[in-house]
Amino acid sequence: MSDSHQNAVNQLIFQLSKLPGVGEKTATRFAYHILRQDKQYSESLAAALLNCKNNIQLCSTCFTFTEINPCQICRQIEFNHAQLLCIVENPSDVHLIEKSNPKQMRYHVLHGALSPMDGIGPDQIKIKELIEKISLDQSSSQQIKEVVLATNVTVEGDATAYYLKKILKPFSVKVTRLALGLPNGSLIEFTDSKTLSRAIANRTELEL
């Protein structure tokens, strides 16, 4: 393989290795899988990536990724007047909870968790937007009655949950946290739907 070709492969491996959970070995395997496919496969993959970047936006209501604004979930929830607000760290968590949750809930995506070691404070994630949402909602006839903290069971997720509990204290809302079935250190995106469904059903009120 020529130097220019090798540089192209290395660039592909380097870019793939930036994906979460993908190390150099996995990135290398992905890169050579792509190279073994025909040109149409690569063109379709590139087109799908560009299509997402060009057409996907943040929902102005819950801040998940969507092609339409507000997203389909928020449109349905607005119609049904759901009184539960579920707070998650990532847009992918919304999809997973929707699949496993028997009740209808509104959502709010933080886009991260508090992590002072990484320089991530309240201003770096969508906490200000959450407070604005709940403040406006307090005057509504169909106001939020319960906030479900569905942050990950990690040090960062725990810190975020307790911080949110503290700042939500002045509002007349019940604050609960996902319960049974989620072991320490677990991430929502790697939790099966039955376990997640149990955790939602058995959520408990968070104490400071």
N, C-alpha and C positions, 0 to 999 in steps of 0.2 A: 504494500500500500504506500502511495507517495506521501511526502510530508504534508502536502496541502489536504489530501484526503484524511490523513491521520489527525490533522488539526481540526478538521470539520467534525470528525467523530468525537474528539476530546471536548470540543465545544458543546456538542449534543449531550454528552455524558455529564459535563459540568452543569448545564442548565437543568437536566433531569434530576441531578443530585440535590438541587435546591428545594425540591418538593418535600413536604413534611413526611418523615418516616422512611425516606429513600436515601440510603447510603450509596457509596461509590459502586459497590458490587451490584446492587439492585439497579442503579442507574445504567451501569454498563450492560446488564442483561436487557433492560428496556431498549437501550440504544441499538443493540445488535438485532433485537426483534424487529424494530422499525426498519432497519436497513435490509432485512430479509424480505420485507413486504414489497409489493410493486409500488410504483410512483403514485398511483391513484390513492393508495392508503395514506401516504404522507401528506398529499394534497388535501384529503378529506380531514385528516387530523388537524392540519394547520388551519383549514377553513373553520372547523368547529371551535378552535381556540379563539380565532379572530371574531367569529360570530358572537361568542360569549362576551368578549371584552367590549365589542361595539354595541351590543344590545342589552346586556344585563346591567341593571342599576339597583340602587338600594331603595326598598320600599320606604316611602316617607312616613309611614305609620309605625311599622315594627322593625324596620332596618334589615330585613332579610334580603337576599338577592332575588330579583324578579325581572321579568320582561315587561310587565304591566305595572303601573303605579296608581293606586295602591295594589298590593299583591292580592292574589285570589283568596288567600286565607283571610286577610283583613276585610275584603269585600263581603265575604260570607259572615264573618264575626260581627261586622257592623250591622248587618241585617238581622242577626239572631240575638244581638245585645248580650254577648257573653260577659260574665262578671268576674271571671278568673283571668289574671294576667300572669303568664309564665315568662320568667326571665332566664335567658340562656346566654352562653358565651359566644356561640358560633352559629351562623346560618344553617349549617348542616344539622345542628341539634333540633331545629324547628321541624325539619323533614322527618327525623327519627321519632320525635315525640308525637307528631301528627299521626304516624303509622301505628303507634302503640297506645295512644290515649283515647279512651272511650268518651271523654267529655270534650266539649268545645271550649277552647281558651283563646284569649288574645295572646300575642307574643311581643317580647321586646328583646332584641339582639344587642348585646353589649359590644360585640366585636373584640373580645379579649377578657382578661381578668386582671385584677390588681396584682402587681408584682414590682415592689419598690426596687428590688435587686436589678431588674431589667429596665428601670426608669418608667414603668407603667403605673401612673396614678389615676385618680378619678377623672382628670381632664383628658386622658388619652383614650378612654373608652366612653360609651354613650350612657353615662350616668346622669349628666345634666338633662339630656333629652327625656330620660325616664322620669325625673322629678317634675319636669314640665308637663309630661303626659298625665301623671297622677294628679297634679295640681289642677289642671284643666278639667279632669274627669270628676273631681269632687263636687262640682256644681251640676253634673249631669244626673238625670233621673235614673239612668241605668249605669250608675257608677261602679267601679271595680270594688268588689267586696273582699277579694283575697289575692295576694301576690304569692305565686309559687316560685321559689328560688331553685332553679334547675341548673345551677352551676356545677362544674365537675367536682368530684370528691378528691381534690388535691389541695395542697397548701394554698395555692393561689385562689382556687375556687372557694375554699373555706373562708379565706380572708375577705373575698368579695362578698360572700353571703352575709357575713357578720357586719361588714361595712354598710351594706344595703339595709339590713335590719335596723341599724342605728339611725340612718337618715330617713327611713320610712316611718319611724316611731311617731312623729307628729301627725301623721295621716290616720284616718279612721279605716285602716285596712288590716286584715289578718295576714300575717306573714308566715308562710310554711316553707319547708325544705323537703326535697325528695328523701325518702326513707329506705325501708327494707329493700335489700337486693343489690344495693350499690356498695361494693367493698371499697375500702380506702385506696386512694390512688387511681380510681377508675375514671375513664372518660366517657361522656355520653355517647360519642360517635362509635365506640367499640362495645357498647352494651346491647345485648339482644333485646328484642321487642317485649318478650314476656317479663324479663327482669325489670325493664324500664316501666312497663305497665304496672307492675307490683309496687315499684318505688313511688309512682304517681298516686296510686290508690291509697298507699299507707304513709303519705307525706305527714310530717309533724310540724307543729308550730315551733318556730325558731326562737330560742331564748337567748338573751344577751348575757 
